[in-house]
């Protein structure tokens, strides 16, 4: 990367292209003198390829040294250029061939330099950058740690707010009025309501006045009982009881509030329905609520309520936000076309989300792309509070700047619910198994969309080194609800029967009526199907046929669920996600439909009872990957095994105590991740049978007492994570047999006091993450035996913030 920062490689490539292009031009001129039947069209095509390559190098030289993601995207285009050069090499005469081969070699070296050797560091830096620069129109979903009594799930403070000084002051003035208990903030989608709420959360006067500040996203399809349970845990500060229903939960929480005297501020963000709000609004001494909503009619009117309409940004603030998104600074740089920047910014009409997304989409783009964006924006309708289609047309400009493949990947985002953090692995699996991307390229696409603010990335605490091995279990994404609405809108333009994507825009109790009218008893062409309902029984599902479907995402909120019978028609299904958003785990019926899914490659299950599901899944021969999160029922599993699995992830499976021995009969497994399973005390000796493992995660297993000696048999293991295994007192001497081990994460293993002597034999080890108390031992190993070792000493930072949606 350092050599790339100096642009030496681009300069060398440019010089070779400049020397090669004239020779090929001369060759083309000579070729044109020949009879038509003797001419070689491939030579002329090759000239066009070289000229395009010269343009790529030119763009590369203009990219900021800090814009890692665009450089990496450029690397893929350089690789394509290399492949095209290889394809026409046979047509090049001998006097030109030497230069061409030299160019080819340089391009290969360039690609090696461009390709991130440590993709985890790139991602971690980007997430930190995204968090520090501020998701200006969106909650990050992470908590701010505070040493005082400020106990909340308030997101991390952004470092840059545009035009919020006056609104923050206005809102504080209202909140500090003794007679005011509810303040409703309203404006159109993307107007900055959430950003204002975050600014209020982090305001020092607010934190000094209120003893507790809580931030909860309600959304268009809320799980009301789950939200009240979250409110209980945050406000009351202890484990919630078993509530019978929403009304019971509300009554009990209200009783608890009446017994407290703490000044509390509750922020209910993104409220869509008056009926939903009435279930969540509470009254108690010292208790106040801020509500953000698009529609002011959602907010009740009474003597204790005040409405505040958030204005759009003025010209000066709008320009600052736009420039910050487009250039990384709050003013127009001297190298930019100032008039063009002002014209594009003006077309965003002061709407923060449009300024941020369109500015980001134009970051590092050439002048012609800016002109094209300006022309498209000028054809759209004006943005106003009563016409949000104008906002869609404005934001669509940023989607138009994506290539066809990027646009498809953006539309895939609508498969997941709004305002919910989703494990990035789910999205990456769609791109890998259905879009046919290599996993590293799928990561690059994820970063590209995040850089353009088309999605937001959030990392749970911990090391990001797992990403180097294709595992994104610690990475989450979510979308601003307007951006998801845009993805749904763009993906629903065709006739419902012929759409490539069939989405339910929001949760409903059952399937939309139009699906039954138009899709029953006929083949449906959708490649991606996303369904979000409540509890479903067998006869509630329509009789539909999905022969082309490769992605099925099922979200539900219920205590039991019947798998759609039409699943058996999805003969081409490659990715299945089944997620329960209810507070309790749910059993699944109708699982016999899974037996016909012979092409299934990846399955993701969340908050389910799994025994019968695993019995069905284990016979699917092409299954590569299985991920279980917040699932139970492992105590009832006698045997389980799928010999073809390459990746197996388990997280927060609370009743997992002992592994069925079949799990260790997976000769092809390369990744095994067992995290946050608090009852696991030991691992079988058979762990050593997983000879193909490259990555082993045993994180947050506090009851784990020891690692089996057979771990030394994992000769291909490159990454080992035992972080937060507080019960581990020592490492086995056999750990020194891991000759391929490169990354070792052992943060917060508080009882580990020494290292076995064999660690001195870990000659391939490049990176250790540990606490200060054992870091000095690793520094001794580095000084005497492993000079290339990087010892990263970190502070304790484990939280459960990622569980808060």
C-alpha positions, 0 to 999 in steps of 0.5 A, a space after each residue: 500500500 505504501 508504494 501505491 501511495 507514492 503513485 510509483 506503480 501508476 506512473 510505471 503503468 502509465 509509462 508502459 501504456 504510453 510506449 505501447 499505444 503508439 506501437 499498436 496504433 502503428 500496427 493498426 494503421 498497417 493492418 488497415 492497408 491489408 485486404 479486409 479478409 486479412 485484417 485482424 479486428 482483435 488488434 484494433 480492439 486491443 488498442 481500445 483496451 489500452 486506451 481505456 487502460 490509460 484512462 484508468 491509470 489517469 483516474 487512479 492518479 487522481 484518487 486521494 491516498 486515503 480513499 482505500 476503497 476506490 483504489 481497491 475497486 480500481 484494482 479489479 478493473 486493472 485485473 480485467 485489463 490484464 485478462 484482456 491483454 492475455 486474450 489478445 497476446 497471440 495477435 501481437 507481432 514479435 517487435 511489440 510482444 516484449 513491451 506487452 509482456 512487460 506491461 502484463 508483469 507490471 499490471 500483475 505486480 500492481 494488482 498485488 500491491 492494490 489488493 489489501 494484504 490485511 483486509 481486516 485492517 482496511 475494514 476496521 479503519 473504515 468502520 472507525 472512519 464512518 463512525 467518527 465522521 458520523 452517520 449524519 442521518 442515521 443512528 449507529 445503533 451502538 452505545 456510548 460508554 459513560 462513567 457516570 449514571 448515564 445508562 443508555 443505549 445511545 449511539 456513539 457521538 458523531 463529530 460533525 453535525 451540519 445546521 443542528 445548532 439552532 434545532 438542538 437549542 430549540 429542542 432543549 428549550 422545550 424539554 426544559 419546560 416543566 409542563 412539557 412531557 412530550 416533544 414531537 419532531 417531524 419532517 419528511 424522510 431523510 430530513 435529519 430527525 434521527 441526527 437531531 435525536 442523536 445530537 440531543 442524546 449527546 448534548 452535555 446539558 441534556 446528559 447533565 439534566 437527565 439521569 438516564 437517556 435512552 434511544 429506541 428505534 420504533 420503525 414501520 413494523 415494530 415488535 411492540 412487546 419486544 420494544 417494551 421489554 427493552 424499555 424495561 431492561 433499560 429503565 428498570 435495570 434488571 431482567 424483565 419478567 415474562 409478560 403475557 402481552 403488550 398491555 401486560 408489559 405496558 402496565 408493569 413498566 408503568 408501575 415500575 416508573 411510578 416507583 422511580 424518581 430519576 429524571 429520564 428521557 426516552 427517545 422514540 425514533 422513527 414512529 409511523 403509527 399513532 396506535 403504536 405510539 400509544 402503546 409506548 408513551 408512558 407518564 411518570 414524574 421526571 419522565 419525558 419523551 421525544 418522538 421523531 416521525 415523518 407525519 405530524 398527525 402521529 403525535 398526540 396533541 395536548 397541553 403537555 405536548 409540543 410539536 417541532 418541525 425540523 427545517 431543511 438545511 440552509 444554503 451554507 449548512 447544506 454546502 458544508 454537509 455536501 462538501 464533507 460527503 463529497 470531498 472530506 472537507 466542509 468547503 469546495 476544494 480549489 481543484 473542483 469546479 465550484 459552479 458545478 459543485 454548487 449546481 449539484 448541491 442546490 438540486 438536493 434542496 437542503 435535504 440532509 440525506 440527499 446531500 450525504 448520499 449524492 455527495 458520497 456517490 460523487 466522491 473521487 468521480 471525474 468531471 463528466 460524472 458530475 455533469 451527468 449527475 447534475 443533468 439527471 437531478 435537474 430533470 427530477 421534481 422538486 423535493 417537498 414535504 408532500 411529495 416524497 417521490 421527488 426524494 426518490 428521484 433525487 436519490 436514484 441519481 446516486 444509484 444510477 452512478 453504480 454499474 449494473 452489478 453494483 445496482 443489483 447488489 444495492 437492490 438486494 438490500 431490500 430483502 431485509 427489514 428496515 432499521 434492523 441490524 443484520 449480520 453482514 454475512 447474510 448479505 455477503 452469502 447472497 452475493 457469493 452464492 447467487 451473484 457469483 462474486 468471490 468473497 473478497 470482492 463481495 467485501 469490496 462491494 459492501 465497502 463501496 456501498 457503505 462509502 457511498 452511504 447507501 448502507 451503514 456498517 457497524 462492528 461489534 466489539 472485537 478483532 476484525 481479523 476474522 474478515 481476512 478469512 472470509 468471516 463477517 460474523 462481527 460485522 453488521 449493516 443497516 439502512 436508512 429507511 428511506 434508502 430501503 424504501 428506494 430499493 423496494 421501489 426500484 425493485 418493484 417496477 416490473 409487473 409482479 409476476 415478472 419481477 426479479 425480486 418479490 418483497 414485502 415492504 413491511 411486516 404484515 400479519 399474513 401475505 399481501 392479498 394481491 399475491 394471492 390474486 395474481 401469483 397463485 397457481 402460476 410460476 413466479 419468476 422472482 430470483 429473490 423472495 423476502 417475506 415478513 409476517 406474524 405467526 403463519 399456519 399451513 393454510 395461510 400460505 398461498 399455493 405459489 410456484 417459485 422455480 427461479 428463486 435462489 434467495 429466500 429471506 423469511 422474517 417473522 414475529 411469533 411463538 410458532 411458525 409453519 414453513 411455506 409449503 411452496 419452498 419445495 418448488 424452489 429447486 434452485 434455492 441457494 440461500 435461506 434465511 429464517 429469522 424470528 424477531 419475537 422475544 422468545 425462540 420458536 419451533 418450526 413446522 412443515 420442515 419436510 419441504 426442505 428435503 427437496 432443496 438440493 442446490 442449497 448452499 447457505 442456511 442462516 437461522 436466528 432465534 429458533 428451536 433447531 433440533 428438527 431443522 438440523 435433522 432436515 438440513 444434514 441431508 442437503 449434500 451441497 450445503 457449504 455453510 450453516 449459521 445459527 444465532 440465538 438458537 436453542 434445542 441442542 440438548 435434544 440433538 443426538 447426532 448431527 453432521 454434514 460432511 460437506 460443510 465448509 463453514 459452521 457458525 454458532 453464536 449465543 446458543 444458550 443451552 449448548 453444553 456438549 457437542 454431538 461428536 458428529 460435528 467433528 466429522 466435517 473433513 471439508 470444514 475450513 471455518 468453525 466459529 463457536 461464540 457466546 455459548 456460556 455453558 460450554 465447558 469442554 471441547 471433545 478431543 475429536 476437535 483435531 479431526 478437522 484437519 482442513 480448518 483455517 479459522 477457529 473461533 472459540 470466543 466468549 465461552 466463559 465456562 471453557 476450562 481447557 483446549 484439547 491437546 488435539 488442537 495441535 493436529 490442525 496443521 492448516 490453521 491460520 487464525 485462532 480466537 479464544 478471546 473472552 474465554 475467562 475460564 481458560 487457565 493455560 494453553 496446551 503445549 501442543 499449540 506450538 504445532 500450529 506451524 501455519 498460525 498467523 493470527 491469534 486473538 486472546 483478548 480478555 482471557 483473565 486467568 491466563 498467566 503464562 504461555 507454553 514454551 512451544 509458542 516460540 515455535 510459531 514461526 508463521 505467527 504475524 499478529 497477536 491481540 492480547 491484554 497488557 498483563 500477558 503482552 509482555 510475554 509475547 514481546 519477549 517471544 517477539 524479541 527472541 524467536 519471532 521478530 516479525 510478530 506484531 503484538 497488539 495490546 488492547 483494553 477490555 471492551 466487550 459489550 452486548 450492544 449489538 443485541 440492541 436493535 
